[in-house]
Amino acid sequence: SPKILQLQQTHIDEAVRLEPTLSIYSPEIWRRAHDTFQNHGLETVNFLRIVTGNPGVLKRTPERIVSSLEIWRACQFGEQLLHLLLTKYPELLDVSDAHQLLSHIGYLKSRVSTSKNVWKLLMNSPDLVAQSEESVEQKLNHMIDVMRIEIPEIVKSAALSLPLEELRNRHKFLVRLGLFKPRPAKADPNEPTTNPKLYQITDTSEKTFATKICHVTLPEYEAFKELYAKEQESKQRKSKEEEDFSDEDE
């Protein structure tokens, strides 16, 4: 479709139909925000998606909008990818702590090796910006060290949006059913595997995961989760008792 260059009243009407809270703003406010985004390379179509997805952006001063864009520019995804990300998840324009964002992005890049991979992670899991480094680290370690999954497969999934416990549960359940075998440490990552793909394991509802990936019923998966939680608890209790016991020997 050709790029729409000017903001028309019909665009405003359509946006208000999608997001009625936008009806209180004057045409001046609409133009001011639109021109600010347009000066920074975001087309009218992107602008309209952004304000219907995150209505608070419309009334922000041009300075504040530009400052949000600059924070994200510093992540170095390149303009085109950045525009795709912000248009898909306009809530990301609420990020205001540049230092925190950059250190988080730097950490992610240290784990997945390129800015493009970090961008792919965010396109699948925008909630990553709000997760602690420790939480992300535990999940990545589980996927890489325990499940032996390679980075290219991780960035194609929304696995990092799952809580660690749910990631472990799904993995463990597949292992017990004989549907998931970790690759040997020296295996060629390109060697085909019969394991389900990571996105099939993680980017599905519990019901879909149980019925389509594991070929069981949802209640069977739920029963497994309860049992597995109890197993973990008794393991932790045992190891604590052993620790207490060895403390007494000293």
Backbone as CSV, one residue per row, in Angstrom:
resi,resn,N_x,N_y,N_z,CA_x,CA_y,CA_z,C_x,C_y,C_z
1,SER,0.852,-1.195,0.000,0.000,0.000,0.000,0.887,1.244,0.000
2,PRO,0.488,2.298,-0.742,1.331,3.499,-0.784,1.381,4.140,0.595
3,LYS,2.485,4.817,0.889,2.612,5.434,2.205,1.693,6.651,2.275
4,ILE,0.957,6.777,3.364,0.059,7.921,3.525,0.910,9.015,4.144
5,LEU,0.985,10.154,3.510,1.894,11.170,4.035,1.229,12.133,4.994
6,GLN,-0.039,12.466,4.721,-0.668,13.452,5.592,-1.695,12.786,6.500
7,LEU,-1.818,13.321,7.690,-2.829,12.800,8.607,-4.170,13.411,8.200
8,GLN,-5.118,12.570,7.815,-6.446,13.055,7.398,-7.429,12.912,8.562
9,GLN,-8.494,13.658,8.503,-9.548,13.531,9.528,-10.087,12.099,9.553
10,THR,-10.133,11.454,8.391,-10.652,10.071,8.354,-9.760,9.127,9.173
11,HIS,-8.441,9.398,9.195,-7.543,8.572,10.016,-7.869,8.748,11.493
12,ILE,-8.081,10.017,11.864,-8.389,10.305,13.276,-9.702,9.615,13.664
13,ASP,-10.704,9.723,12.796,-12.015,9.110,13.084,-11.884,7.601,13.270
14,GLU,-11.091,6.974,12.394,-10.912,5.524,12.454,-10.179,5.132,13.749
15,ALA,-9.166,5.923,14.113,-8.413,5.640,15.342,-9.323,5.771,16.565
16,VAL,-10.167,6.782,16.559,-11.086,6.996,17.689,-12.107,5.855,17.772
17,ARG,-12.507,5.345,16.610,-13.439,4.209,16.605,-12.781,3.000,17.281
18,LEU,-11.478,2.801,16.996,-10.759,1.665,17.587,-10.445,1.893,19.060
19,GLU,-10.183,3.159,19.417,-9.771,3.490,20.790,-10.473,4.782,21.216
20,PRO,-11.719,4.632,21.742,-12.556,5.813,22.025,-11.925,6.834,22.980
21,THR,-10.988,6.419,23.836,-10.389,7.398,24.764,-9.613,8.478,24.012
22,LEU,-9.345,8.258,22.719,-8.600,9.257,21.945,-9.490,10.414,21.488
23,SER,-10.811,10.302,21.733,-11.733,11.301,21.182,-11.580,12.683,21.835
24,ILE,-10.917,12.752,22.981,-10.849,14.037,23.700,-9.761,14.969,23.162
25,TYR,-8.919,14.471,22.235,-7.786,15.309,21.807,-8.103,16.148,20.581
26,SER,-7.617,17.377,20.601,-7.869,18.308,19.500,-7.021,17.928,18.286
27,PRO,-7.464,18.362,17.089,-6.681,18.092,15.870,-5.238,18.608,15.993
28,GLU,-5.032,19.690,16.740,-3.670,20.230,16.912,-2.782,19.192,17.594
29,ILE,-3.325,18.560,18.655,-2.537,17.566,19.399,-2.219,16.372,18.492
30,TRP,-3.204,15.954,17.710,-2.986,14.857,16.761,-1.860,15.204,15.791
31,ARG,-1.950,16.447,15.234,-0.928,16.840,14.230,0.452,16.922,14.845
32,ARG,0.500,17.476,16.045,1.801,17.658,16.700,2.487,16.295,16.908
33,ALA,1.721,15.330,17.429,2.298,13.999,17.684,2.649,13.316,16.356
34,HIS,1.745,13.415,15.399,1.972,12.775,14.088,3.251,13.312,13.443
35,ASP,3.407,14.652,13.468,4.583,15.257,12.831,5.867,14.834,13.545
36,THR,5.779,14.699,14.866,6.964,14.284,15.628,7.410,12.894,15.193
37,PHE,6.460,11.965,15.114,6.816,10.605,14.676,7.299,10.619,13.226
38,GLN,6.611,11.416,12.396,6.978,11.427,10.980,8.394,11.984,10.776
39,ASN,8.747,13.013,11.557,10.104,13.572,11.466,11.153,12.548,11.848
40,HIS,10.724,11.525,12.598,11.673,10.484,13.018,11.502,9.206,12.210
41,GLY,10.866,9.346,11.041,10.834,8.241,10.096,9.693,7.252,10.271
42,LEU,8.774,7.529,11.209,7.635,6.609,11.373,6.455,7.109,10.551
43,GLU,5.971,6.251,9.664,4.889,6.639,8.764,3.560,6.763,9.511
44,THR,2.594,7.397,8.822,1.258,7.599,9.396,0.649,6.293,9.888
45,VAL,0.800,5.233,9.091,0.230,3.924,9.464,0.804,3.459,10.810
46,ASN,2.130,3.610,10.967,2.761,3.214,12.233,2.254,4.089,13.371
47,PHE,2.201,5.387,13.111,1.739,6.344,14.126,0.347,5.956,14.626
48,LEU,-0.546,5.623,13.703,-1.922,5.295,14.099,-1.967,4.010,14.923
49,ARG,-1.125,3.031,14.559,-1.083,1.791,15.359,-0.547,2.078,16.753
50,ILE,0.453,2.957,16.806,1.063,3.269,18.103,0.053,3.950,19.027
51,VAL,-0.658,4.968,18.528,-1.558,5.697,19.442,-2.827,4.919,19.773
52,THR,-3.267,4.020,18.877,-4.432,3.207,19.269,-4.000,2.133,20.262
53,GLY,-2.738,1.711,20.175,-2.239,0.686,21.100,-1.794,1.260,22.438
54,ASN,-1.381,2.522,22.444,-0.890,3.162,23.674,-1.343,4.625,23.653
55,PRO,-2.644,4.854,23.966,-3.253,6.175,23.774,-2.539,7.316,24.519
56,GLY,-1.880,6.991,25.637,-1.210,8.035,26.411,-0.116,8.747,25.634
57,VAL,0.407,8.078,24.608,1.508,8.654,23.818,1.064,9.943,23.117
58,LEU,-0.221,9.988,22.728,-0.696,11.104,21.903,-0.482,12.461,22.566
59,LYS,-0.726,12.537,23.879,-0.656,13.853,24.533,0.753,14.199,25.028
60,ARG,1.726,13.299,24.809,3.085,13.603,25.265,3.687,14.740,24.451
61,THR,4.569,15.492,25.067,5.241,16.566,24.338,6.162,15.940,23.288
62,PRO,6.428,16.672,22.208,7.374,16.165,21.209,8.708,15.774,21.859
63,GLU,9.170,16.559,22.840,10.455,16.258,23.494,10.414,14.875,24.142
64,ARG,9.296,14.590,24.808,9.214,13.308,25.507,9.151,12.139,24.507
65,ILE,8.420,12.337,23.419,8.337,11.283,22.393,9.723,11.028,21.805
66,VAL,10.425,12.115,21.477,11.750,11.983,20.879,12.697,11.305,21.863
67,SER,12.578,11.676,23.131,13.464,11.074,24.141,13.226,9.561,24.237
68,SER,11.955,9.116,24.153,11.659,7.663,24.142,12.279,6.987,22.922
69,LEU,12.131,7.634,21.772,12.702,7.047,20.543,14.217,6.949,20.649
70,GLU,14.835,7.970,21.240,16.299,7.984,21.370,16.779,6.861,22.302
71,ILE,16.028,6.634,23.382,16.390,5.549,24.309,16.456,4.230,23.540
72,TRP,15.444,4.000,22.699,15.395,2.747,21.943,16.419,2.708,20.817
73,ARG,16.670,3.891,20.218,17.687,3.941,19.141,19.043,3.484,19.647
74,ALA,19.321,3.807,20.895,20.625,3.457,21.472,20.830,1.938,21.531
75,CYS,19.750,1.180,21.403,19.873,-0.291,21.421,20.450,-0.819,20.114
76,GLN,20.488,0.037,19.096,21.151,-0.296,17.816,20.544,-1.485,17.072
77,PHE,19.217,-1.503,16.981,18.569,-2.518,16.161,18.517,-2.058,14.698
78,GLY,18.768,-0.773,14.470,18.548,-0.200,13.132,17.119,0.316,13.056
79,GLU,16.925,1.379,12.260,15.619,2.060,12.238,14.468,1.151,11.839
80,GLN,14.672,0.365,10.783,13.547,-0.413,10.269,13.046,-1.424,11.305
81,LEU,13.979,-2.135,11.919,13.584,-3.136,12.920,12.987,-2.462,14.146
82,LEU,13.556,-1.312,14.517,13.038,-0.587,15.680,11.588,-0.155,15.444
83,HIS,11.308,0.349,14.236,9.937,0.781,13.936,8.961,-0.395,13.993
84,LEU,9.408,-1.552,13.489,8.544,-2.744,13.569,8.247,-3.099,15.023
85,LEU,9.283,-3.037,15.859,9.127,-3.397,17.272,8.170,-2.438,17.987
86,LEU,8.371,-1.141,17.810,7.554,-0.149,18.525,6.125,-0.111,17.995
87,THR,5.949,-0.457,16.713,4.595,-0.477,16.157,3.841,-1.702,16.663
88,LYS,4.561,-2.815,16.825,3.914,-4.026,17.322,3.616,-3.917,18.818
89,TYR,4.526,-3.266,19.564,4.355,-3.144,21.022,4.516,-1.684,21.457
90,PRO,3.490,-0.866,21.203,3.617,0.565,21.515,3.855,0.828,23.008
91,GLU,3.544,-0.154,23.864,3.782,0.040,25.306,5.276,0.211,25.608
92,LEU,6.122,-0.221,24.665,7.562,-0.073,24.890,7.993,1.395,24.913
93,LEU,7.130,2.273,24.389,7.450,3.710,24.443,7.289,4.266,25.860
94,ASP,6.795,3.450,26.788,6.694,3.885,28.192,8.005,3.707,28.936
95,VAL,8.945,2.987,28.342,10.249,2.794,28.995,10.932,4.143,29.114
96,SER,11.347,4.506,30.338,11.947,5.834,30.491,13.339,5.792,31.110
97,ASP,13.747,4.631,31.608,15.067,4.540,32.232,16.084,4.022,31.215
98,ALA,16.773,4.969,30.590,17.701,4.615,29.510,18.810,3.704,30.010
99,HIS,19.344,4.011,31.179,20.477,3.252,31.697,20.077,1.788,31.923
100,GLN,18.920,1.617,32.549,18.446,0.260,32.842,18.187,-0.528,31.556
101,LEU,17.535,0.121,30.596,17.242,-0.572,29.341,18.540,-0.992,28.649
102,LEU,19.481,-0.070,28.556,20.725,-0.376,27.844,21.511,-1.481,28.525
103,SER,21.509,-1.481,29.848,22.279,-2.531,30.517,21.579,-3.881,30.313
104,HIS,20.244,-3.865,30.294,19.483,-5.098,30.066,19.717,-5.621,28.637
105,ILE,19.664,-4.710,27.669,19.885,-5.089,26.272,21.316,-5.618,26.110
106,GLY,22.267,-4.965,26.792,23.664,-5.408,26.735,23.819,-6.819,27.289
107,TYR,23.106,-7.066,28.396,23.140,-8.411,28.993,22.569,-9.442,28.008
108,LEU,21.396,-9.124,27.417,20.768,-10.071,26.476,21.699,-10.344,25.296
109,LYS,22.349,-9.278,24.817,23.251,-9.443,23.675,24.433,-10.342,24.054
110,SER,24.884,-10.235,25.302,25.999,-11.089,25.738,25.591,-12.557,25.745
111,ARG,24.281,-12.817,25.885,23.802,-14.205,25.895,23.409,-14.723,24.501
112,VAL,22.874,-13.844,23.655,22.395,-14.338,22.346,23.218,-13.796,21.174
113,SER,24.298,-13.135,21.501,25.391,-12.748,20.586,25.191,-11.634,19.550
114,THR,23.974,-11.333,19.116,23.832,-10.223,18.157,22.629,-9.348,18.516
115,SER,22.675,-8.093,18.047,21.536,-7.181,18.261,20.288,-7.708,17.563
116,LYS,20.482,-8.323,16.414,19.330,-8.868,15.664,18.629,-9.953,16.491
117,ASN,19.422,-10.789,17.174,18.827,-11.823,18.023,18.095,-11.223,19.216
118,VAL,18.648,-10.149,19.781,17.959,-9.475,20.894,16.620,-8.935,20.390
119,TRP,16.641,-8.344,19.199,15.408,-7.819,18.597,14.386,-8.947,18.404
120,LYS,14.852,-10.103,17.931,13.935,-11.243,17.744,13.315,-11.664,19.078
121,LEU,14.134,-11.689,20.132,13.608,-12.036,21.461,12.496,-11.073,21.863
122,LEU,12.736,-9.769,21.668,11.743,-8.769,22.069,10.486,-8.838,21.201
123,MET,10.640,-9.184,19.922,9.465,-9.309,19.055,8.575,-10.460,19.528
124,ASN,9.178,-11.461,20.179,8.397,-12.584,20.715,7.990,-12.382,22.167
125,SER,8.834,-11.689,22.925,8.597,-11.518,24.374,8.889,-10.085,24.807
126,PRO,7.974,-9.149,24.510,8.236,-7.753,24.875,8.346,-7.570,26.391
127,ASP,7.754,-8.502,27.153,7.812,-8.425,28.624,9.236,-8.629,29.154
128,LEU,10.153,-9.020,28.279,11.551,-9.190,28.698,12.132,-7.925,29.312
129,VAL,11.683,-6.759,28.835,12.274,-5.515,29.360,11.961,-5.342,30.851
130,ALA,10.902,-6.002,31.323,10.520,-5.846,32.731,11.009,-7.003,33.608
131,GLN,11.631,-8.016,32.995,12.096,-9.161,33.799,13.488,-8.900,34.356
132,SER,13.758,-9.441,35.528,15.097,-9.251,36.099,16.102,-10.099,35.326
133,GLU,17.349,-9.633,35.337,18.428,-10.352,34.662,18.540,-11.773,35.228
134,GLU,18.366,-11.887,36.541,18.496,-13.190,37.205,17.449,-14.174,36.675
135,SER,16.217,-13.685,36.513,15.129,-14.539,36.038,15.401,-15.008,34.602
136,VAL,15.849,-14.081,33.750,16.155,-14.427,32.354,17.315,-15.428,32.312
137,GLU,18.313,-15.177,33.139,19.505,-16.036,33.201,19.114,-17.478,33.540
138,GLN,18.257,-17.648,34.539,17.839,-19.005,34.953,17.134,-19.722,33.803
139,LYS,16.287,-18.994,33.090,15.550,-19.616,31.983,16.486,-19.968,30.833
140,LEU,17.393,-19.039,30.506,18.349,-19.320,29.422,19.240,-20.510,29.782
141,ASN,19.712,-20.534,31.026,20.562,-21.655,31.449,19.810,-22.975,31.330
142,HIS,18.544,-22.962,31.699,17.755,-24.193,31.615,17.637,-24.661,30.160
143,MET,17.346,-23.715,29.269,17.181,-24.101,27.859,18.497,-24.546,27.232
144,ILE,19.577,-23.813,27.540,20.856,-24.090,26.880,21.570,-25.294,27.517
145,ASP,21.629,-25.328,28.850,22.420,-26.365,29.521,21.637,-27.652,29.768
146,VAL,20.357,-27.530,30.094,19.572,-28.720,30.440,18.867,-29.285,29.201
147,MET,18.161,-28.408,28.474,17.427,-28.889,27.297,18.343,-28.993,26.070
148,ARG,19.515,-28.347,26.145,20.489,-28.314,25.043,19.894,-27.757,23.761
149,ILE,19.275,-26.599,23.906,18.681,-25.939,22.743,19.605,-24.802,22.316
150,GLU,19.747,-24.645,21.005,20.666,-23.636,20.474,19.974,-22.264,20.387
151,ILE,20.806,-21.211,20.415,20.292,-19.831,20.374,19.310,-19.564,19.219
152,PRO,19.616,-19.995,17.966,18.674,-19.677,16.875,17.257,-20.188,17.142
153,GLU,17.151,-21.321,17.848,15.813,-21.846,18.152,15.176,-21.058,19.310
154,ILE,15.993,-20.644,20.255,15.468,-19.877,21.390,14.865,-18.553,20.918
155,VAL,15.566,-17.849,20.012,15.074,-16.526,19.598,13.855,-16.608,18.686
156,LYS,13.546,-17.825,18.203,12.336,-17.979,17.371,11.104,-18.254,18.230
157,SER,11.289,-18.297,19.555,10.169,-18.667,20.425,9.880,-17.575,21.444
158,ALA,8.739,-17.707,22.121,8.410,-16.788,23.218,8.696,-17.476,24.555
159,ALA,9.647,-18.418,24.553,9.938,-19.211,25.755,10.249,-18.332,26.967
160,LEU,10.908,-17.195,26.734,11.304,-16.362,27.880,10.125,-15.627,28.520
161,SER,8.955,-15.700,27.901,7.760,-15.133,28.545,7.171,-16.094,29.582
162,LEU,7.549,-17.356,29.513,7.036,-18.338,30.487,7.789,-18.193,31.799
163,PRO,7.109,-18.413,32.936,7.849,-18.499,34.196,8.760,-19.731,34.158
164,LEU,9.886,-19.658,34.877,10.847,-20.768,34.902,10.167,-22.086,35.273
165,GLU,9.294,-22.027,36.261,8.638,-23.247,36.746,7.835,-23.928,35.627
166,GLU,7.130,-23.108,34.837,6.311,-23.671,33.753,7.203,-24.244,32.644
167,LEU,8.316,-23.563,32.381,9.278,-24.067,31.393,9.808,-25.439,31.825
168,ARG,10.173,-25.533,33.107,10.676,-26.808,33.650,9.622,-27.894,33.591
169,ASN,8.398,-27.527,33.989,7.306,-28.511,33.995,7.077,-29.102,32.611
170,ARG,7.007,-28.224,31.619,6.716,-28.706,30.262,7.850,-29.594,29.750
171,HIS,9.077,-29.160,30.006,10.229,-29.936,29.564,10.234,-31.312,30.243
172,LYS,10.071,-31.301,31.574,10.128,-32.549,32.356,9.025,-33.518,31.920
173,PHE,7.846,-32.974,31.665,6.719,-33.823,31.272,7.030,-34.531,29.944
174,LEU,7.569,-33.781,28.983,7.932,-34.382,27.694,8.992,-35.463,27.876
175,VAL,9.961,-35.190,28.759,11.027,-36.173,29.013,10.422,-37.461,29.571
176,ARG,9.519,-37.310,30.554,8.915,-38.503,31.172,8.064,-39.288,30.186
177,LEU,7.483,-38.566,29.231,6.667,-39.265,28.224,7.541,-39.862,27.119
178,GLY,8.840,-39.611,27.190,9.747,-40.111,26.151,9.666,-39.316,24.862
179,LEU,9.134,-38.079,24.950,8.962,-37.271,23.735,10.063,-36.234,23.553
180,PHE,10.988,-36.165,24.515,12.067,-35.181,24.399,13.366,-35.794,24.887
181,LYS,14.355,-35.839,24.012,15.671,-36.367,24.403,16.708,-35.283,24.177
182,PRO,17.415,-34.865,25.242,18.414,-33.807,25.022,19.513,-34.310,24.090
183,ARG,20.046,-33.409,23.276,21.150,-33.789,22.378,22.387,-34.102,23.195
184,PRO,23.191,-35.051,22.744,24.479,-35.251,23.408,25.316,-33.971,23.286
185,ALA,26.189,-33.730,24.257,26.948,-32.486,24.303,27.720,-32.211,23.016
186,LYS,28.209,-33.274,22.362,29.065,-33.039,21.184,28.285,-33.121,19.868
187,ALA,26.974,-33.275,19.975,26.193,-33.475,18.745,26.232,-32.243,17.851
188,ASP,26.135,-32.473,16.561,26.065,-31.383,15.598,24.694,-30.714,15.748
189,PRO,24.668,-29.395,16.011,23.372,-28.718,16.215,22.460,-28.812,14.989
190,ASN,23.040,-29.090,13.801,22.194,-29.170,12.601,21.625,-30.561,12.349
191,GLU,22.081,-31.499,13.157,21.579,-32.871,13.073,20.067,-32.841,13.380
192,PRO,19.222,-33.445,12.519,17.774,-33.387,12.811,17.439,-34.114,14.120
193,THR,16.371,-33.672,14.758,15.965,-34.281,16.025,14.463,-34.540,15.981
194,THR,14.013,-35.533,16.738,12.571,-35.827,16.756,11.872,-35.005,17.838
195,ASN,12.649,-34.240,18.624,12.028,-33.415,19.675,11.093,-32.380,19.061
196,PRO,10.014,-32.050,19.778,9.215,-30.916,19.294,10.083,-29.655,19.313
197,LYS,9.749,-28.706,18.459,10.476,-27.436,18.438,10.154,-26.663,19.717
198,LEU,11.101,-25.823,20.127,10.894,-25.066,21.367,9.604,-24.243,21.323
199,TYR,9.337,-23.569,20.196,8.130,-22.734,20.141,6.852,-23.563,20.293
200,GLN,6.916,-24.854,19.873,5.732,-25.711,20.043,5.525,-26.046,21.531
201,ILE,6.643,-26.103,22.248,6.573,-26.429,23.679,6.132,-25.213,24.490
202,THR,6.623,-24.028,24.092,6.433,-22.852,24.959,5.373,-21.871,24.494
203,ASP,5.140,-21.761,23.180,4.228,-20.724,22.683,2.819,-21.269,22.509
204,THR,2.409,-22.124,23.447,1.092,-22.753,23.340,0.401,-22.660,24.696
205,SER,-0.924,-22.713,24.680,-1.651,-22.749,25.954,-1.398,-24.106,26.602
206,GLU,-1.698,-24.227,27.880,-1.497,-25.520,28.559,-2.304,-26.619,27.872
207,LYS,-3.506,-26.248,27.452,-4.365,-27.260,26.845,-3.779,-27.745,25.515
208,THR,-3.346,-26.805,24.684,-2.751,-27.176,23.396,-1.473,-27.970,23.619
209,PHE,-0.674,-27.520,24.578,0.564,-28.236,24.880,0.257,-29.700,25.243
210,ALA,-0.716,-29.891,26.148,-1.039,-31.248,26.600,-1.601,-32.102,25.458
211,THR,-2.580,-31.543,24.739,-3.302,-32.378,23.770,-2.560,-32.526,22.442
212,LYS,-1.988,-31.414,21.939,-1.384,-31.484,20.595,0.098,-31.888,20.622
213,ILE,0.830,-31.461,21.636,2.272,-31.737,21.657,2.552,-33.043,22.414
214,CYS,1.815,-33.244,23.525,2.063,-34.440,24.359,1.080,-35.580,24.086
215,HIS,-0.014,-35.265,23.386,-1.044,-36.280,23.082,-1.639,-36.898,24.349
216,VAL,-1.864,-36.055,25.357,-2.566,-36.496,26.569,-3.684,-35.482,26.854
217,THR,-4.393,-35.658,27.960,-5.434,-34.683,28.288,-4.856,-33.618,29.215
218,LEU,-5.535,-32.485,29.282,-5.080,-31.414,30.178,-5.035,-31.882,31.637
219,PRO,-6.067,-32.615,32.138,-5.994,-33.088,33.531,-4.768,-33.974,33.801
220,GLU,-4.322,-34.725,32.811,-3.121,-35.557,33.020,-1.894,-34.670,33.242
221,TYR,-1.812,-33.596,32.453,-0.673,-32.688,32.620,-0.755,-31.985,33.979
222,GLU,-1.969,-31.586,34.354,-2.139,-30.897,35.645,-1.763,-31.815,36.810
223,ALA,-2.145,-33.094,36.701,-1.810,-34.057,37.758,-0.290,-34.224,37.840
224,PHE,0.367,-34.287,36.679,1.828,-34.408,36.658,2.467,-33.214,37.381
225,LYS,1.951,-32.013,37.106,2.558,-30.810,37.706,2.490,-30.860,39.230
226,GLU,1.356,-31.329,39.748,1.215,-31.431,41.211,2.218,-32.427,41.783
227,LEU,2.296,-33.590,41.151,3.236,-34.630,41.613,4.674,-34.134,41.549
228,TYR,5.000,-33.486,40.440,6.370,-33.031,40.240,6.743,-31.966,41.280
229,ALA,5.789,-31.093,41.596,6.038,-30.061,42.618,6.317,-30.730,43.960
230,LYS,5.539,-31.792,44.280,5.753,-32.519,45.539,7.118,-33.199,45.554
231,GLU,7.488,-33.801,44.431,8.817,-34.435,44.325,9.915,-33.430,44.622
232,GLN,9.793,-32.244,44.003,10.807,-31.207,44.182,10.901,-30.783,45.655
233,GLU,9.704,-30.645,46.263,9.671,-30.241,47.681,10.381,-31.264,48.554
234,SER,10.076,-32.551,48.328,10.685,-33.563,49.212,12.191,-33.654,48.954
235,LYS,12.608,-33.434,47.700,14.042,-33.387,47.391,14.718,-32.274,48.173
236,GLN,14.091,-31.078,48.141,14.679,-29.930,48.851,14.736,-30.194,50.352
237,ARG,13.655,-30.826,50.872,13.633,-31.140,52.304,14.773,-32.082,52.662
238,LYS,14.921,-33.142,51.850,15.997,-34.112,52.097,17.361,-33.450,52.103
239,SER,17.623,-32.627,51.077,18.961,-32.040,51.005,19.181,-31.066,52.166
240,LYS,18.085,-30.433,52.631,18.230,-29.538,53.781,18.531,-30.358,55.040
241,GLU,17.832,-31.487,55.193,18.073,-32.353,56.355,19.523,-32.858,56.340
242,GLU,19.999,-33.233,55.140,21.384,-33.702,55.037,22.372,-32.607,55.419
243,GLU,22.062,-31.377,54.992,22.930,-30.245,55.362,22.949,-30.061,56.872
244,ASP,21.741,-30.070,57.472,21.645,-29.884,58.924,22.419,-30.977,59.643
245,PHE,22.309,-32.195,59.097,22.964,-33.356,59.711,24.487,-33.178,59.650
246,SER,24.989,-32.738,58.464,26.436,-32.589,58.338,26.930,-31.414,59.183
247,ASP,26.069,-30.421,59.441,26.469,-29.320,60.326,26.694,-29.830,61.744
248,GLU,25.869,-30.798,62.152,25.989,-31.321,63.519,27.303,-32.064,63.706
249,ASP,27.828,-32.648,62.606,29.092,-33.411,62.727,30.282,-32.538,63.041
250,GLU,30.155,-31.247,62.687,31.377,-30.414,62.809,31.722,-30.110,64.247
